[in-house]
Amino acid sequence: MSEQSYVEFHELDLNSSNLEALSDDQFAVLSVLCFAVSEVNTFRKCYVSSLFPETGSLTIQSALRQHQFTIMRTWSAKLYECSVFIKKLAKNQSGLKDSDVKSWADESWKAFTSNHTGEGYEVAKWLRNEVSNHYSIKAARDNRKHIPAKFDLKFYTHENGGNDFFPLGEGVLFHARLNRRWANLNTEQEKTKMFGEWLEWNISTTDWLLAEHAKFADQFVFKKLADLSWKPTSYEVPKQMIDRDLTSKAPIFLERSR
């Protein structure tokens, strides 16, 4: 029997009945924001749990790089989709009828454009279009001449097919695309700085999304449904489900017991 631990929350009892107080626009936007925040939080936790130290093995680093960057790209694409969603609300491209929601969207989009554009945003946009959400044969052709020198392009297979990985794709669709975008940069240090800007964009844009979700909930849920109250709760869970000091890591490889 596995050891147990506890996770604590504060819960607000929302249901179909009390949510009737929200207009269709308020309910729809709240639903999308709740969905987006929950997904983004999932991917950023996955990213943190994938941060292993260097191993010294090119093969293992290739597998680790594939794992980490898949999570990071998907996290980034979700954030980009959030920005598109808010932009369409603010630009009257979503059929909004609720003027209060429109006012919130205007302020949210203003906050985004003031602090969250730049190179990180541009990288997130083309990743979403060419790598994360779409697979592009044109991008693969265009990237061919930009594969990093000595990049691992091998095939790796394992008796458990879920451990198979093929760095050729990572090298062409992602790393070569970064090289192509940053072809005007002269040093690896400059490219590393640009890569850091993309990661920083993920982090800061996550903060923006969480803040905008909180503002929307405050205006359209907490104030509208003022008779509701938060309830502290605690749930028993397997100890492995909780990482209290950010040291637990998700496995990169899965193997059956022999």
SULPEGI-V993338 format. One record per backbone hydrogen bond with DSSP energy under -1.0 kcal/mol. CO is the residue of the C=O (numbers start at 0). NH is the residue of the N-H. If there is no record, write none. Layout:
BEGIN
co->CO nh->NH
co->CO nh->NH
END
This chain:
BEGIN
co->2 nh->238
co->4 nh->236
co->6 nh->234
co->8 nh->232
co->10 nh->230
co->11 nh->13
co->14 nh->18
co->16 nh->19
co->17 nh->20
co->18 nh->21
co->22 nh->26
co->23 nh->27
co->24 nh->28
co->25 nh->29
co->26 nh->30
co->27 nh->31
co->28 nh->32
co->29 nh->33
co->30 nh->34
co->31 nh->35
co->32 nh->36
co->33 nh->37
co->34 nh->38
co->35 nh->39
co->36 nh->40
co->37 nh->41
co->38 nh->42
co->39 nh->43
co->40 nh->44
co->41 nh->45
co->42 nh->46
co->43 nh->47
co->44 nh->48
co->46 nh->49
co->47 nh->50
co->48 nh->249
co->49 nh->51
co->56 nh->60
co->57 nh->61
co->58 nh->62
co->59 nh->63
co->60 nh->64
co->61 nh->65
co->62 nh->66
co->63 nh->67
co->64 nh->68
co->65 nh->69
co->66 nh->70
co->67 nh->71
co->68 nh->72
co->69 nh->73
co->70 nh->74
co->71 nh->75
co->72 nh->76
co->73 nh->77
co->74 nh->78
co->75 nh->79
co->76 nh->80
co->77 nh->81
co->78 nh->82
co->79 nh->83
co->80 nh->84
co->81 nh->85
co->82 nh->86
co->83 nh->87
co->84 nh->88
co->85 nh->89
co->86 nh->90
co->87 nh->92
co->88 nh->91
co->97 nh->101
co->98 nh->102
co->99 nh->103
co->100 nh->104
co->101 nh->105
co->102 nh->106
co->103 nh->107
co->104 nh->108
co->105 nh->109
co->106 nh->110
co->107 nh->111
co->108 nh->112
co->109 nh->113
co->111 nh->115
co->117 nh->121
co->118 nh->122
co->119 nh->123
co->120 nh->124
co->121 nh->125
co->122 nh->126
co->123 nh->127
co->124 nh->128
co->125 nh->129
co->126 nh->130
co->126 nh->131
co->127 nh->132
co->135 nh->139
co->136 nh->140
co->137 nh->141
co->138 nh->142
co->142 nh->145
co->147 nh->150
co->155 nh->164
co->159 nh->162
co->160 nh->163
co->164 nh->155
co->165 nh->168
co->166 nh->170
co->167 nh->171
co->168 nh->172
co->169 nh->173
co->169 nh->174
co->170 nh->175
co->173 nh->177
co->174 nh->178
co->175 nh->179
co->176 nh->180
co->177 nh->181
co->179 nh->182
co->181 nh->184
co->186 nh->190
co->187 nh->191
co->188 nh->192
co->189 nh->193
co->190 nh->194
co->191 nh->195
co->192 nh->196
co->193 nh->197
co->194 nh->198
co->195 nh->199
co->196 nh->200
co->197 nh->201
co->198 nh->202
co->199 nh->203
co->200 nh->204
co->201 nh->205
co->202 nh->206
co->203 nh->207
co->204 nh->208
co->205 nh->209
co->206 nh->210
co->207 nh->211
co->208 nh->212
co->209 nh->213
co->210 nh->214
co->211 nh->215
co->212 nh->216
co->213 nh->217
co->214 nh->218
co->215 nh->219
co->216 nh->220
co->216 nh->221
co->217 nh->222
co->220 nh->224
co->224 nh->227
co->230 nh->10
co->232 nh->8
co->234 nh->6
co->236 nh->4
co->237 nh->240
co->238 nh->241
END
